[in-house]
Amino acid sequence: MSPTIFAFISTFALTSPTTIAQPTTDTEHGCSLGCGLGGLLGIGGDDDDGDDDGEGGIDIDLGDCLGVDIEVGASCGVVAGLDFFAECNPLAVHAACIAELGEDCGLEAFAACEAQLVAHCQAELEAGGALFCDGVFVGADVCLGGIDVDVDIDLEGDSCIDGEDDGIDVDLDLDVCLDLDLGLNLDCAVEVGAECYAACDPISVEAACYAELGYDCSLEAFAACQAQVQAQCWADCDVDGALFCDGGVYVGADICLGIDIGIGF
């Protein structure tokens, strides 16, 4: 069944770029919660559900809108269904994480935010639809009615999920098998099918991006790297599967299981 594409149009006022349905938090953007995810995602903050879930709960719910700036004339639309699964990638949620954390909270907090919002974006696809503007994930389908700038409504969903050229140039020249220096005698397995696609998440490719770019790269470059390595991971899934080691770290194609890449099996 073809993915469903929803859109509805509200009254739009031609104003300067704005945000929609900005979640109310107890802190300003930045590092006032110790560079935890704070406000939007609740990591490092209080967990109101009373459960002890270790690293904190996720405070954002299905149907929420993110505090992302939307430019006048942006192409916005709602897409739904798992055929758009790959559109929920680190680059698509980069703007929301910058809005929540600021530019100075470091790669680890930023990467954690991306992983959480990518999963949330995919959940919105299944729940009824996710709103994108120029390739940026903005929130649930209902958020389209809260935009108060003049935007182009993309009924077909083609241009709203195509990001604009942001000038990020990350040429990784990735090998089929990634040399991540993970150590010896690790548990490794080849994943195929739906399990493989699910395993190719932002967390699984973090090690590759740290190895390629180091810990001092820009947040934009890191997000671009994650998106590129994640795409390679999905491409491996389409062939014969992808290899994951050390609790889910993406290492390369299935053939890497039989190649000496510095990992003991």
Secondary structure as a PSIPRED ss2 file (coil, helix, strand):
# PSIPRED VFORMAT (PSIPRED V4.0)

   1 M C   1.000  0.000  0.000
   2 S C   1.000  0.000  0.000
   3 P C   1.000  0.000  0.000
   4 T C   1.000  0.000  0.000
   5 I E   0.000  0.000  1.000
   6 F E   0.000  0.000  1.000
   7 A C   1.000  0.000  0.000
   8 F C   1.000  0.000  0.000
   9 I C   1.000  0.000  0.000
  10 S C   1.000  0.000  0.000
  11 T C   1.000  0.000  0.000
  12 F C   1.000  0.000  0.000
  13 A C   1.000  0.000  0.000
  14 L C   1.000  0.000  0.000
  15 T C   1.000  0.000  0.000
  16 S C   1.000  0.000  0.000
  17 P C   1.000  0.000  0.000
  18 T E   0.000  0.000  1.000
  19 T C   1.000  0.000  0.000
  20 I C   1.000  0.000  0.000
  21 A C   1.000  0.000  0.000
  22 Q C   1.000  0.000  0.000
  23 P C   1.000  0.000  0.000
  24 T C   1.000  0.000  0.000
  25 T C   1.000  0.000  0.000
  26 D C   1.000  0.000  0.000
  27 T C   1.000  0.000  0.000
  28 E C   1.000  0.000  0.000
  29 H C   1.000  0.000  0.000
  30 G C   1.000  0.000  0.000
  31 C C   1.000  0.000  0.000
  32 S C   1.000  0.000  0.000
  33 L C   1.000  0.000  0.000
  34 G C   1.000  0.000  0.000
  35 C C   1.000  0.000  0.000
  36 G C   1.000  0.000  0.000
  37 L C   1.000  0.000  0.000
  38 G H   0.000  1.000  0.000
  39 G H   0.000  1.000  0.000
  40 L H   0.000  1.000  0.000
  41 L H   0.000  1.000  0.000
  42 G C   1.000  0.000  0.000
  43 I E   0.000  0.000  1.000
  44 G C   1.000  0.000  0.000
  45 G C   1.000  0.000  0.000
  46 D C   1.000  0.000  0.000
  47 D C   1.000  0.000  0.000
  48 D C   1.000  0.000  0.000
  49 D C   1.000  0.000  0.000
  50 G C   1.000  0.000  0.000
  51 D C   1.000  0.000  0.000
  52 D C   1.000  0.000  0.000
  53 D C   1.000  0.000  0.000
  54 G C   1.000  0.000  0.000
  55 E C   1.000  0.000  0.000
  56 G C   1.000  0.000  0.000
  57 G C   1.000  0.000  0.000
  58 I C   1.000  0.000  0.000
  59 D C   1.000  0.000  0.000
  60 I C   1.000  0.000  0.000
  61 D C   1.000  0.000  0.000
  62 L C   1.000  0.000  0.000
  63 G C   1.000  0.000  0.000
  64 D C   1.000  0.000  0.000
  65 C E   0.000  0.000  1.000
  66 L C   1.000  0.000  0.000
  67 G C   1.000  0.000  0.000
  68 V C   1.000  0.000  0.000
  69 D C   1.000  0.000  0.000
  70 I E   0.000  0.000  1.000
  71 E C   1.000  0.000  0.000
  72 V C   1.000  0.000  0.000
  73 G C   1.000  0.000  0.000
  74 A C   1.000  0.000  0.000
  75 S E   0.000  0.000  1.000
  76 C E   0.000  0.000  1.000
  77 G E   0.000  0.000  1.000
  78 V E   0.000  0.000  1.000
  79 V E   0.000  0.000  1.000
  80 A C   1.000  0.000  0.000
  81 G C   1.000  0.000  0.000
  82 L H   0.000  1.000  0.000
  83 D H   0.000  1.000  0.000
  84 F H   0.000  1.000  0.000
  85 F H   0.000  1.000  0.000
  86 A H   0.000  1.000  0.000
  87 E H   0.000  1.000  0.000
  88 C C   1.000  0.000  0.000
  89 N C   1.000  0.000  0.000
  90 P H   0.000  1.000  0.000
  91 L H   0.000  1.000  0.000
  92 A H   0.000  1.000  0.000
  93 V H   0.000  1.000  0.000
  94 H H   0.000  1.000  0.000
  95 A H   0.000  1.000  0.000
  96 A H   0.000  1.000  0.000
  97 C H   0.000  1.000  0.000
  98 I H   0.000  1.000  0.000
  99 A H   0.000  1.000  0.000
 100 E H   0.000  1.000  0.000
 101 L H   0.000  1.000  0.000
 102 G C   1.000  0.000  0.000
 103 E C   1.000  0.000  0.000
 104 D C   1.000  0.000  0.000
 105 C C   1.000  0.000  0.000
 106 G C   1.000  0.000  0.000
 107 L H   0.000  1.000  0.000
 108 E H   0.000  1.000  0.000
 109 A H   0.000  1.000  0.000
 110 F H   0.000  1.000  0.000
 111 A H   0.000  1.000  0.000
 112 A H   0.000  1.000  0.000
 113 C H   0.000  1.000  0.000
 114 E H   0.000  1.000  0.000
 115 A H   0.000  1.000  0.000
 116 Q H   0.000  1.000  0.000
 117 L H   0.000  1.000  0.000
 118 V H   0.000  1.000  0.000
 119 A H   0.000  1.000  0.000
 120 H H   0.000  1.000  0.000
 121 C H   0.000  1.000  0.000
 122 Q H   0.000  1.000  0.000
 123 A H   0.000  1.000  0.000
 124 E H   0.000  1.000  0.000
 125 L H   0.000  1.000  0.000
 126 E H   0.000  1.000  0.000
 127 A H   0.000  1.000  0.000
 128 G C   1.000  0.000  0.000
 129 G C   1.000  0.000  0.000
 130 A E   0.000  0.000  1.000
 131 L E   0.000  0.000  1.000
 132 F E   0.000  0.000  1.000
 133 C E   0.000  0.000  1.000
 134 D C   1.000  0.000  0.000
 135 G C   1.000  0.000  0.000
 136 V E   0.000  0.000  1.000
 137 F E   0.000  0.000  1.000
 138 V E   0.000  0.000  1.000
 139 G E   0.000  0.000  1.000
 140 A E   0.000  0.000  1.000
 141 D H   0.000  1.000  0.000
 142 V H   0.000  1.000  0.000
 143 C H   0.000  1.000  0.000
 144 L H   0.000  1.000  0.000
 145 G H   0.000  1.000  0.000
 146 G H   0.000  1.000  0.000
 147 I C   1.000  0.000  0.000
 148 D C   1.000  0.000  0.000
 149 V C   1.000  0.000  0.000
 150 D C   1.000  0.000  0.000
 151 V C   1.000  0.000  0.000
 152 D E   0.000  0.000  1.000
 153 I E   0.000  0.000  1.000
 154 D C   1.000  0.000  0.000
 155 L C   1.000  0.000  0.000
 156 E C   1.000  0.000  0.000
 157 G C   1.000  0.000  0.000
 158 D C   1.000  0.000  0.000
 159 S C   1.000  0.000  0.000
 160 C C   1.000  0.000  0.000
 161 I C   1.000  0.000  0.000
 162 D C   1.000  0.000  0.000
 163 G C   1.000  0.000  0.000
 164 E C   1.000  0.000  0.000
 165 D C   1.000  0.000  0.000
 166 D C   1.000  0.000  0.000
 167 G C   1.000  0.000  0.000
 168 I C   1.000  0.000  0.000
 169 D C   1.000  0.000  0.000
 170 V C   1.000  0.000  0.000
 171 D C   1.000  0.000  0.000
 172 L C   1.000  0.000  0.000
 173 D C   1.000  0.000  0.000
 174 L C   1.000  0.000  0.000
 175 D C   1.000  0.000  0.000
 176 V C   1.000  0.000  0.000
 177 C E   0.000  0.000  1.000
 178 L C   1.000  0.000  0.000
 179 D C   1.000  0.000  0.000
 180 L C   1.000  0.000  0.000
 181 D C   1.000  0.000  0.000
 182 L C   1.000  0.000  0.000
 183 G C   1.000  0.000  0.000
 184 L C   1.000  0.000  0.000
 185 N C   1.000  0.000  0.000
 186 L C   1.000  0.000  0.000
 187 D C   1.000  0.000  0.000
 188 C E   0.000  0.000  1.000
 189 A E   0.000  0.000  1.000
 190 V E   0.000  0.000  1.000
 191 E E   0.000  0.000  1.000
 192 V C   1.000  0.000  0.000
 193 G H   0.000  1.000  0.000
 194 A H   0.000  1.000  0.000
 195 E H   0.000  1.000  0.000
 196 C H   0.000  1.000  0.000
 197 Y H   0.000  1.000  0.000
 198 A H   0.000  1.000  0.000
 199 A H   0.000  1.000  0.000
 200 C C   1.000  0.000  0.000
 201 D C   1.000  0.000  0.000
 202 P H   0.000  1.000  0.000
 203 I H   0.000  1.000  0.000
 204 S H   0.000  1.000  0.000
 205 V H   0.000  1.000  0.000
 206 E H   0.000  1.000  0.000
 207 A H   0.000  1.000  0.000
 208 A H   0.000  1.000  0.000
 209 C H   0.000  1.000  0.000
 210 Y H   0.000  1.000  0.000
 211 A H   0.000  1.000  0.000
 212 E H   0.000  1.000  0.000
 213 L H   0.000  1.000  0.000
 214 G C   1.000  0.000  0.000
 215 Y C   1.000  0.000  0.000
 216 D C   1.000  0.000  0.000
 217 C C   1.000  0.000  0.000
 218 S C   1.000  0.000  0.000
 219 L H   0.000  1.000  0.000
 220 E H   0.000  1.000  0.000
 221 A H   0.000  1.000  0.000
 222 F H   0.000  1.000  0.000
 223 A H   0.000  1.000  0.000
 224 A H   0.000  1.000  0.000
 225 C H   0.000  1.000  0.000
 226 Q H   0.000  1.000  0.000
 227 A H   0.000  1.000  0.000
 228 Q H   0.000  1.000  0.000
 229 V H   0.000  1.000  0.000
 230 Q H   0.000  1.000  0.000
 231 A H   0.000  1.000  0.000
 232 Q H   0.000  1.000  0.000
 233 C H   0.000  1.000  0.000
 234 W H   0.000  1.000  0.000
 235 A H   0.000  1.000  0.000
 236 D H   0.000  1.000  0.000
 237 C H   0.000  1.000  0.000
 238 D H   0.000  1.000  0.000
 239 V H   0.000  1.000  0.000
 240 D C   1.000  0.000  0.000
 241 G C   1.000  0.000  0.000
 242 A E   0.000  0.000  1.000
 243 L E   0.000  0.000  1.000
 244 F E   0.000  0.000  1.000
 245 C E   0.000  0.000  1.000
 246 D C   1.000  0.000  0.000
 247 G C   1.000  0.000  0.000
 248 G C   1.000  0.000  0.000
 249 V E   0.000  0.000  1.000
 250 Y E   0.000  0.000  1.000
 251 V E   0.000  0.000  1.000
 252 G E   0.000  0.000  1.000
 253 A E   0.000  0.000  1.000
 254 D H   0.000  1.000  0.000
 255 I H   0.000  1.000  0.000
 256 C H   0.000  1.000  0.000
 257 L H   0.000  1.000  0.000
 258 G H   0.000  1.000  0.000
 259 I C   1.000  0.000  0.000
 260 D C   1.000  0.000  0.000
 261 I C   1.000  0.000  0.000
 262 G C   1.000  0.000  0.000
 263 I C   1.000  0.000  0.000
 264 G C   1.000  0.000  0.000
 265 F C   1.000  0.000  0.000
